[in-house]
């Protein structure tokens, strides 16, 4: 990590008196855990700080907000965490970013100060370094949030983006977090009966195209209504299960929303998910990325199928 950039951002954070920390749309454990941990650190410095979470969050990561409460003040500064593009900024959040903290290679946010560490497995790793540079002692809540952030983006330390640094940071966090196994259980092992039934429906209708190199699945609003669950309860790990199937190079999970379709992509070795998502205005990581379509579900699905024909048949994988 670039120590000089971290020191620069820490100096700026120490000078400001208040800030709002914004998370990306459809928040995951990295954006939410990083935001809460940074918010608590700023408050320990005597600053006024809040986080903005616009949408409902998955039941799997609700525990990250346990005990958190917003303060009453008017923020003068805006910090984004784990947000790689303007399209991921919540509608109700300020659009002018003062400090951008992220780890995505596709980051195109415009900010007065940018701390984008592409070698970090998760934004939580960067926030950990910031807190350490601030001289703020870690607490159990910070450790829990940062552990969840790193575990989430590394697939519980199974993905190829996991580094030696990831394990070293996690080892230090575990000094404060004795019940880390409970965090893993909540994020990776929890599954309700409705979750299971939805997974059955998704797998039953998954299509395998281009000689089995593309696995594409969908979650429609009708499916959610039938089971009585919300979009936030859909386990995106399903798309990771699909890319594990023999011969699959790209997997896509389409989730129908009122204002369009959210797409989660996963790729096998040799195929760059971030490059693929960028074609549709999205971004993310080499093996995991996402994007949004404003078109109806079936229109978006056909567009993905058509565009991926070039990637899978002509070798234009961007890796």
Secondary structure, DSSP 8 states (H G I E B T S, - for coil): --HHHHHHHHHHHHH-SEEEEE-BSS--HHHHHHHHHHHHHHHHTT-EEEEE--S---GGGGGGGTT----------EEEES--SGGGB-TTS-S-EEEEEE--TT----EEEEEE-TT-SSHHHHHHHHHHHHT----HHHHHHHHHHHHHHTTTTTSTT--HHHHHHHHHHTTT-TTHHHHHIIIII---HHHHHHHHHHHHT-EEETTTTEEEEEE-HHHHHHHT--GGGS-THHHHHHHTSTT--EEEEEEEETTEEEEEEEE-TT--HHHHHHTTT-EE-SSEEEEEE-S-HHHHHHHHHHHHHHHHHH-----
